[in-house]
């Protein structure tokens, strides 16, 4: 589980940098986009606890926000 969280988080950070979206709402949107992308690519399925994954990533906001400043 930690590996997939790290993969998603790295892609979210990349999107933030590339698209210049550094606020909380952009972060949440990039999480949704990235989770959907992982579902499309078969890295995540409906059997995975998607709500838990999203919640864990959203809870990492303060850490991510501190590193991008």
C-alpha positions, 0 to 999 in steps of 0.5 A: 500500500505504501508503494502505491501511495508514494507513486501517486504522491510523486505524480501529484507533485509532478502535476503541481509543478508542471501545471503551477497548481500549488494550493489545497484545491489543486492538490485535491484535484490532482489526487483525484486525477491521479487515482483515476489515472491509476484505475485506468492503467490497472494499478488500482481497482475498485477492490482497493480501498480508494477512500482510504488512499485518498484520505491518506494523501489528503492528510499529507497536504501539510507536509507537501505544502511545506516542501513546495514553499 
